[in-house]
Amino acid sequence: MKIKKSIVAIGSAILFASSSVSASLEVKQSQLEAEYQQREIQAMGILEDGRSIKEGETLQLRTMVLYTNGEADLLTHEVEWLNVTPELMSIANNGVAFGVQQGTGLVRAEWKGHQTDFASIFIGEAPDAIVESVSIDIQETELSPGTSTTVGATAKFDDGSSRDVTETVTWHLNNASATGVLKIEGDVLTALKAGEVRVRASLEGVTSNDVSVVVDDVHYDDVGAFPITFTPLNKKVGEIVEVTVEAIDHNGERHRLEAGQYTFKIDNPLVLEATAEGDLQVIGKGSASAYVEAGNVTTLMPILINGQ
């Protein structure tokens, strides 16, 4: 009989302990559910704001909800979708948007008395981003005539993106003495003659920062011009004689000179004249010679021409 009573007592104790644990878990669960329900919403937003779809395509819209305790939820069918442009897109209860016709659709989400800002969904092609700023970079800002450096331009847009626009900007040389000092082609800046130039770029009405480029005169040790003529070249009136000029500076570096970096000393201007491209043109009949001058040096041999 005592054994039976002991077994009953033990069983009762186990049942009591089990009931206590179960009750404790239920209380804890209720507390967690209450805390979950009482979370305070801090902010809401539609993640797909600014996205684009084509007519007939769909896009899943999602609402991000942030709470003051640092937690977050990502909701779709739980929120109420408020579509103010049903003629442009439709939105199902689960947040799937369908492109109806081209335009900018506007939608906001509502949940537990809170609303998001309107989100823009572009049906068709998204509009071009607007240029907010342009910045330029010039690798070297102190050059000698005949030398080159790399330039670049970067634009920032209102959608937060940025890209290289070196090939599409308009370059500006902003002081009166800039004429003929340098030129910019693509991403290459070439110094032509001594001077100082303030360089800037513009794109869609937005102007960049200024960068000052200084070109110092080089004192060449030797200058050579091609073609080399030991006897006069026979050229008809109107013909162009293409000229190539190279110079060697005091460091032994060779420079290919551009038009504007050298001049011609012509003994008979009735037969020859210099062109804007740095070449010679036969303009009359007779003999003429042309020396090339660059910096402080003149070629040893002239270019000999016989105009016919």
C-alpha positions as CSV (number, residue, x, y, z in Angstrom):
1,M,0.0,0.0,0.0
2,K,2.8,2.4,0.8
3,I,4.4,1.7,-2.6
4,K,1.2,2.5,-4.3
5,K,0.8,5.8,-2.5
6,S,4.4,6.7,-3.4
7,I,3.7,6.1,-7.1
8,V,0.6,8.2,-6.9
9,A,2.5,11.0,-5.2
10,I,5.3,10.9,-7.8
11,G,2.8,10.9,-10.6
12,S,1.0,13.9,-9.2
13,A,4.2,15.8,-8.8
14,I,5.1,15.1,-12.4
15,L,1.7,16.2,-13.6
16,F,1.9,19.4,-11.5
17,A,5.4,20.2,-12.9
18,S,4.3,19.6,-16.4
19,S,1.3,21.9,-16.0
20,S,3.5,24.6,-14.5
21,V,6.0,24.4,-17.4
22,S,3.1,24.5,-19.9
23,A,1.5,27.5,-18.2
24,S,4.8,29.3,-18.1
25,L,5.4,28.7,-21.8
26,E,1.9,30.0,-22.6
27,V,2.5,33.1,-20.6
28,K,5.9,33.7,-22.3
29,Q,4.2,33.1,-25.7
30,S,1.5,35.6,-24.9
31,Q,4.1,38.2,-23.8
32,L,6.0,37.8,-27.0
33,E,2.9,38.1,-29.1
34,A,1.8,41.2,-27.2
35,E,5.3,42.7,-27.7
36,Y,5.1,41.9,-31.4
37,Q,1.7,43.5,-31.8
38,Q,2.8,46.6,-29.9
39,R,5.9,47.3,-32.0
40,E,5.9,51.0,-33.0
41,I,6.3,51.7,-36.7
42,Q,9.1,54.1,-37.4
43,A,9.1,54.3,-41.2
44,M,7.6,52.7,-44.3
45,G,8.7,52.7,-48.0
46,I,8.1,51.0,-51.3
47,L,11.3,49.3,-52.4
48,E,10.5,49.5,-56.1
49,D,10.3,53.3,-56.2
50,G,11.9,54.5,-59.5
51,R,11.7,51.1,-61.3
52,S,10.4,50.8,-64.8
53,I,8.5,48.1,-66.7
54,K,7.2,47.8,-70.2
55,E,3.6,47.7,-71.2
56,G,2.2,44.2,-70.5
57,E,5.0,43.4,-68.0
58,T,4.5,42.9,-64.2
59,L,6.5,44.0,-61.2
60,Q,6.2,42.7,-57.6
61,L,5.9,45.7,-55.3
62,R,7.1,45.3,-51.7
63,T,6.7,47.5,-48.6
64,M,9.6,47.7,-46.1
65,V,8.4,48.5,-42.6
66,L,10.9,49.6,-40.0
67,Y,10.2,49.6,-36.3
68,T,11.6,51.6,-33.4
69,N,13.1,48.5,-31.9
70,G,15.3,48.0,-35.0
71,E,13.2,45.1,-36.5
72,A,11.8,45.2,-40.0
73,D,9.1,43.5,-42.1
74,L,8.8,43.1,-45.8
75,L,5.1,43.1,-46.8
76,T,3.2,42.5,-50.0
77,H,-0.4,41.2,-49.6
78,E,-0.6,42.5,-46.0
79,V,-0.8,46.1,-47.0
80,E,-3.4,48.1,-48.8
81,W,-2.1,49.3,-52.2
82,L,-3.4,52.8,-53.1
83,N,-3.1,53.2,-56.9
84,V,-3.9,56.7,-58.1
85,T,-3.0,56.0,-61.8
86,P,-5.1,53.0,-62.7
87,E,-5.2,54.1,-66.3
88,L,-1.4,53.5,-66.5
89,M,-1.0,50.4,-64.3
90,S,-3.1,48.0,-62.3
91,I,-2.0,46.6,-58.9
92,A,-3.3,43.3,-57.4
93,N,-4.0,42.8,-53.7
94,N,-0.7,40.9,-53.5
95,G,1.2,44.0,-54.8
96,V,1.9,42.8,-58.3
97,A,1.8,45.8,-60.7
98,F,0.9,45.4,-64.4
99,G,1.9,48.0,-67.0
100,V,-1.1,49.2,-68.9
101,Q,0.2,52.1,-70.9
102,Q,3.2,54.4,-71.1
103,G,3.5,57.0,-68.4
104,T,4.5,57.4,-64.7
105,G,2.4,55.4,-62.3
106,L,2.0,56.5,-58.7
107,V,1.3,54.2,-55.8
108,R,1.5,54.2,-52.0
109,A,0.9,51.6,-49.4
110,E,-1.1,51.8,-46.1
111,W,-0.8,49.5,-43.1
112,K,-2.0,49.9,-39.5
113,G,-2.8,53.6,-40.0
114,H,0.6,54.4,-41.6
115,Q,1.3,55.3,-45.2
116,T,4.4,55.3,-47.4
117,D,5.3,58.2,-49.7
118,F,4.2,57.9,-53.3
119,A,6.4,55.6,-55.3
120,S,6.9,56.2,-59.1
121,I,6.8,53.3,-61.4
122,F,7.7,54.1,-65.0
123,I,5.7,52.3,-67.7
124,G,7.8,52.3,-70.8
125,E,11.3,53.8,-70.8
126,A,12.4,55.6,-67.6
127,P,13.1,59.3,-68.2
128,D,16.7,60.4,-68.6
129,A,18.4,61.3,-65.4
130,I,19.2,65.0,-64.9
131,V,22.8,66.2,-64.6
132,E,23.5,67.6,-61.1
133,S,27.2,68.3,-61.3
134,V,30.2,67.9,-63.6
135,S,33.8,67.5,-62.4
136,I,37.0,67.4,-64.5
137,D,40.4,65.9,-63.9
138,I,43.6,66.7,-65.8
139,Q,46.5,64.3,-65.1
140,E,49.2,66.9,-65.6
141,T,48.8,70.7,-65.4
142,E,52.3,71.8,-66.2
143,L,53.3,71.0,-69.8
144,S,55.7,71.9,-72.5
145,P,54.7,72.6,-76.1
146,G,54.3,69.3,-78.0
147,T,53.5,67.2,-74.9
148,S,50.2,65.7,-74.0
149,T,48.2,64.6,-71.0
150,T,45.0,62.8,-70.2
151,V,41.8,64.6,-69.3
152,G,38.5,63.2,-68.0
153,A,35.0,64.4,-67.0
154,T,32.6,62.8,-64.7
155,A,28.9,63.7,-64.3
156,K,26.6,63.0,-61.3
157,F,22.9,62.6,-61.9
158,D,19.8,63.1,-59.8
159,D,19.1,59.4,-59.6
160,G,22.4,59.0,-57.7
161,S,24.4,57.5,-60.5
162,S,27.6,58.8,-62.0
163,R,29.4,58.1,-65.3
164,D,32.3,59.2,-67.5
165,V,31.2,61.9,-69.9
166,T,34.6,62.8,-71.3
167,E,33.5,62.2,-74.9
168,T,30.2,64.1,-74.6
169,V,31.1,67.3,-72.6
170,T,31.9,70.6,-74.3
171,W,35.3,71.9,-73.3
172,H,35.9,75.6,-72.6
173,L,39.2,77.5,-72.6
174,N,38.3,80.5,-70.4
175,N,40.8,83.2,-70.8
176,A,41.6,85.5,-73.7
177,S,45.2,84.3,-74.1
178,A,44.1,80.7,-74.5
179,T,43.9,80.8,-78.3
180,G,46.3,78.3,-79.7
181,V,47.9,77.3,-76.4
182,L,46.4,73.9,-76.3
183,K,43.7,71.6,-77.8
184,I,41.6,68.8,-76.4
185,E,40.5,65.9,-78.6
186,G,38.7,63.1,-76.8
187,D,40.5,62.4,-73.6
188,V,43.9,63.9,-74.8
189,L,45.0,67.4,-74.1
190,T,47.9,68.6,-76.2
191,A,50.0,71.7,-75.4
192,L,50.8,73.8,-78.5
193,K,52.6,76.9,-77.3
194,A,53.5,78.8,-74.1
195,G,50.6,80.2,-72.1
196,E,48.2,79.6,-69.2
197,V,44.7,78.4,-69.8
198,R,41.7,77.8,-67.4
199,V,40.0,74.7,-68.6
200,R,36.4,73.7,-67.8
201,A,33.7,71.5,-69.2
202,S,29.9,71.8,-69.5
203,L,27.1,69.3,-70.1
204,E,23.4,70.0,-70.4
205,G,23.8,73.5,-69.0
206,V,25.9,72.4,-65.9
207,T,29.5,73.7,-65.8
208,S,32.4,72.0,-64.1
209,N,35.2,73.2,-61.9
210,D,38.1,75.2,-63.4
211,V,41.5,73.6,-63.8
212,S,44.5,75.8,-64.7
213,V,47.0,74.4,-67.2
214,V,50.4,76.1,-67.7
215,V,52.4,75.6,-70.8
216,D,56.1,76.7,-70.6
217,D,58.3,77.4,-73.6
218,V,60.7,74.6,-74.4
219,H,64.2,75.5,-75.6
220,Y,64.9,72.9,-78.2
221,D,68.4,71.8,-79.1
222,D,67.6,70.7,-82.6
223,V,64.6,70.8,-85.0
224,G,64.2,68.8,-88.2
225,A,61.6,69.2,-91.0
226,F,60.4,66.6,-93.5
227,P,60.5,66.2,-96.5
228,I,64.3,66.7,-96.7
229,T,65.1,68.2,-100.0
230,F,68.6,68.2,-101.5
231,T,67.2,69.4,-104.8
232,P,63.9,71.4,-105.3
233,L,60.6,69.6,-105.4
234,N,58.7,70.3,-108.5
235,K,55.1,71.2,-107.5
236,K,52.2,72.7,-109.5
237,V,50.5,75.9,-108.3
238,G,47.8,74.9,-105.8
239,E,49.5,71.8,-104.6
240,I,50.1,71.2,-100.9
241,V,53.5,70.0,-99.5
242,E,52.8,68.1,-96.3
243,V,55.4,68.9,-93.6
244,T,56.3,67.0,-90.5
245,V,58.4,68.7,-87.8
246,E,60.2,67.0,-84.9
247,A,62.3,68.7,-82.2
248,I,64.7,67.4,-79.5
249,D,64.8,69.2,-76.2
250,H,67.7,69.6,-73.8
251,N,66.8,66.2,-72.1
252,G,67.2,64.4,-75.4
253,E,63.4,63.8,-75.7
254,R,61.9,63.9,-79.2
255,H,58.7,65.8,-79.8
256,R,56.4,65.6,-82.8
257,L,55.3,69.3,-83.2
258,E,51.7,70.3,-84.2
259,A,50.7,73.2,-86.3
260,G,51.0,76.3,-84.3
261,Q,54.1,75.1,-82.5
262,Y,56.4,76.1,-85.3
263,T,56.5,78.7,-88.1
264,F,58.0,79.0,-91.6
265,K,60.6,81.4,-92.7
266,I,59.9,81.7,-96.5
267,D,62.3,83.5,-98.8
268,N,59.8,84.0,-101.6
269,P,56.2,84.5,-100.4
270,L,55.0,84.9,-104.0
271,V,55.7,81.2,-104.5
272,L,55.0,79.6,-101.1
273,E,52.7,80.2,-98.1
274,A,52.1,78.4,-94.9
275,T,48.7,76.8,-94.2
276,A,46.7,76.6,-91.0
277,E,47.4,72.9,-90.9
278,G,51.2,73.5,-90.7
279,D,51.9,72.6,-94.3
280,L,53.1,74.6,-97.3
281,Q,51.1,75.5,-100.4
282,V,52.4,76.5,-103.8
283,I,50.8,79.7,-104.8
284,G,53.0,80.9,-107.7
285,K,55.6,79.9,-110.2
286,G,59.3,80.1,-109.3
287,S,61.8,78.9,-106.7
288,A,61.4,79.3,-103.0
289,S,62.8,77.9,-99.8
290,A,61.3,77.5,-96.4
291,Y,63.1,77.1,-93.1
292,V,61.2,75.9,-90.0
293,E,61.5,77.7,-86.7
294,A,60.5,76.2,-83.4
295,G,61.3,77.9,-80.1
296,N,64.8,79.2,-80.4
297,V,66.0,76.9,-83.1
298,T,65.8,76.9,-86.9
299,T,66.3,73.9,-89.2
300,L,69.7,73.6,-90.8
301,M,68.3,72.7,-94.2
302,P,65.4,74.4,-95.9
303,I,62.6,72.8,-97.8
304,L,63.2,73.6,-101.5
305,I,60.3,74.1,-103.8
306,N,60.0,74.8,-107.6
307,G,56.6,76.1,-108.4
308,Q,55.3,75.3,-111.9
